Amino acid sequence: MPSLRSEKIADELRKEISLIINKETKDPRLQNINITAVKVSDDIGIATVFYTIIGESVIKNQSSIDQKVLKKFSGMVRSKLSRTMQIRRVPVINFRFDESIEYSDNIENLLNNLK
């Protein structure tokens, strides 16, 4: 069960990463990222950032952002977070495409087909 501290840090990370994307990102591929959720491990060592891309399909295979670009971007984000957040250790950031929207669309289609 996630601790209250890790939930608070996850919420703060979501806000701060969204601000970094909106205000400080110059790469046009990354400016359309929408942060949907952040999950932080209990020891606050790893943060998984779930994202979708605004204006594109919600299907993972059709995502236009390469994982190498996101890995490099995560280092830059972590560096900026270390200057803005007041925590001892900024977690390692891993970006993952949010498949929950695609999953819910599939379930909704299945339910509609049952009618």
N, C-alpha and C positions, 0 to 999 in steps of 0.2 A: 504494500500500500504506500503510495507516494506521501512523503511528509509535507506538512504545510509550508515549510521553508522552500522546498523544491518547487511547489506549485506557485509560490509567490515569485520566485526567480524566473520560472518559465513564463509567467505573465509579463514580467518586466522585460525579459529577453524579446518576447514577441513585439512589444511596443518599440523597443530600441532598434531592433533589426528592421522593422517597418519604416522607422524614421530614417535610418541609414539608406535604405533602398530608395525612399522618396526624395531625400535631399542631397545625398552625397554620391550616388551611383551615376557614373557617366556612360557606362556601357548600355547601349539601347536594348540588348538582349535581356538585361537584368532589370530594367526599369518597369517591366510589366509583371513582375513577380508579386503575388499576393500571399502573404503569410497567413495560413489558416490556423495553425496550432504549433505549439512548442512543447516537447516533453523532455524533462530533465531527469537524469538518473538520481537516485537517492543521495549519492555522494557528491552530486553536482559536478561531476567530471565530464559528462557527455550530455550535449543538448541536441536532440533531433528536431529539426525545423521542417515542418510540413508546409508545402507551398503548392499553389496552382498558378497558372499563367492567365492573366486577364486577356480576354478577347480570343482565346484559343480553346481547342477542344479539351475536355476534362479526361481524355483517355491518355494513359501514361505513355503508350507507344508513339503518340503523336506530339509529345513534348519536344520543343525545339531547342532546349538548353542542354548542352553537353555536360556530363558529370565533371569533366576536367575543369570547365569554366566555373562550376559551382564550388569545386574544391579550392580553387585559387581565391574565389570570392569569399569563402568561409574564413580563410586566413585574414583577409582584409577586414572583414566584419569583426572577427575576434579581437584584432588589434584596436579597432575603434571602440569596441565595448570595454576594453581594459582601461581606456581613458575616461569613459563616461560613467560606468557603473561602479558602485562602491562595494564591491565584493572582493574577497581575498584572491580567489582564483576564478578566472573566466573559463567556462567549460569549452571543450572542443565542440565545434559546431559541425553537424552533419545535415546536409539538405536532402530531403526525400520528397518525391512527388506525392501529393495527397490523393490517394486512390479511393478515399471514402465517398467522394462525390460520384465517381464512376460506379462504385459498388451500390450506392443508394439508387442511382438511375437504373441499374440492372434489376434490382429488386422491385422497383416501381413498375418497370416494364413487365416483369413476370406476374405481378399482381394484377395488372391491367389485362393481361392475356387470359387470366383465370375467369374474368367476369363474363 
